[in-house]
Amino acid sequence: MEEPNIAQRLKECICCKKPVPSDDFDALFCSECGTSLYNKCSNYSCGEYLERDEKYCKYCGARSLFLNAGYFTPNSDEDLPF
């Protein structure tokens, strides 16, 4: 499992909208509400860090932590390209 990339970190908390200081490189969670500032794969055997907007892990197909928390809506049949 890789270390988180600072470019993948949220610029503001997805839950409470508190801005994350750009010079606080060690912050993993929001200091206001405790929400993760990084999206990760929910499969703990995989645990890869994902891009901020990814709903599913591109390595194992599991749901992202942000999707599980309800910050995104799952894909529906209407989203299919055919």
Contacts in CASP RR format, 6 or more apart in sequence:
PFRMAT RR
TARGET T0000
AUTHOR 0000-0000-0000
METHOD contacts of the structure
MODEL  1
MEEPNIAQRLKECICCKKPVPSDDFDALFCSECGTSLYNKCSNYSCGEYL
ERDEKYCKYCGARSLFLNAGYFTPNSDEDLPF
1 46 0 8 1.000
1 47 0 8 1.000
1 48 0 8 1.000
1 49 0 8 1.000
2 48 0 8 1.000
2 49 0 8 1.000
3 49 0 8 1.000
4 28 0 8 1.000
4 38 0 8 1.000
4 49 0 8 1.000
5 49 0 8 1.000
6 25 0 8 1.000
8 38 0 8 1.000
8 39 0 8 1.000
8 49 0 8 1.000
8 50 0 8 1.000
8 51 0 8 1.000
8 52 0 8 1.000
9 20 0 8 1.000
9 27 0 8 1.000
9 37 0 8 1.000
9 38 0 8 1.000
9 52 0 8 1.000
10 20 0 8 1.000
10 37 0 8 1.000
10 38 0 8 1.000
10 52 0 8 1.000
11 19 0 8 1.000
11 20 0 8 1.000
11 22 0 8 1.000
12 18 0 8 1.000
12 19 0 8 1.000
12 20 0 8 1.000
13 20 0 8 1.000
13 30 0 8 1.000
13 32 0 8 1.000
13 33 0 8 1.000
13 35 0 8 1.000
13 37 0 8 1.000
14 35 0 8 1.000
14 66 0 8 1.000
14 71 0 8 1.000
15 30 0 8 1.000
15 33 0 8 1.000
15 34 0 8 1.000
15 35 0 8 1.000
15 71 0 8 1.000
16 30 0 8 1.000
16 32 0 8 1.000
16 33 0 8 1.000
16 35 0 8 1.000
18 30 0 8 1.000
18 31 0 8 1.000
18 32 0 8 1.000
18 33 0 8 1.000
20 27 0 8 1.000
20 30 0 8 1.000
20 37 0 8 1.000
21 27 0 8 1.000
27 37 0 8 1.000
28 36 0 8 1.000
28 37 0 8 1.000
28 38 0 8 1.000
29 35 0 8 1.000
29 36 0 8 1.000
29 37 0 8 1.000
30 36 0 8 1.000
30 37 0 8 1.000
35 69 0 8 1.000
36 65 0 8 1.000
38 49 0 8 1.000
39 49 0 8 1.000
39 50 0 8 1.000
39 51 0 8 1.000
39 52 0 8 1.000
39 53 0 8 1.000
39 54 0 8 1.000
39 64 0 8 1.000
39 65 0 8 1.000
39 66 0 8 1.000
40 47 0 8 1.000
40 48 0 8 1.000
40 49 0 8 1.000
40 50 0 8 1.000
40 64 0 8 1.000
40 65 0 8 1.000
41 47 0 8 1.000
41 48 0 8 1.000
41 49 0 8 1.000
41 50 0 8 1.000
41 57 0 8 1.000
41 59 0 8 1.000
41 60 0 8 1.000
41 61 0 8 1.000
41 62 0 8 1.000
41 64 0 8 1.000
41 65 0 8 1.000
42 57 0 8 1.000
42 62 0 8 1.000
42 63 0 8 1.000
42 64 0 8 1.000
42 65 0 8 1.000
42 67 0 8 1.000
42 68 0 8 1.000
43 57 0 8 1.000
43 60 0 8 1.000
43 61 0 8 1.000
43 62 0 8 1.000
45 60 0 8 1.000
46 57 0 8 1.000
46 59 0 8 1.000
46 60 0 8 1.000
46 62 0 8 1.000
47 57 0 8 1.000
48 57 0 8 1.000
48 59 0 8 1.000
48 60 0 8 1.000
50 57 0 8 1.000
50 58 0 8 1.000
50 64 0 8 1.000
52 66 0 8 1.000
53 72 0 8 1.000
54 64 0 8 1.000
55 63 0 8 1.000
55 64 0 8 1.000
55 66 0 8 1.000
55 67 0 8 1.000
55 72 0 8 1.000
55 74 0 8 1.000
55 75 0 8 1.000
56 62 0 8 1.000
56 63 0 8 1.000
56 64 0 8 1.000
56 67 0 8 1.000
57 63 0 8 1.000
57 64 0 8 1.000
63 74 0 8 1.000
64 72 0 8 1.000
66 72 0 8 1.000
67 74 0 8 1.000
END
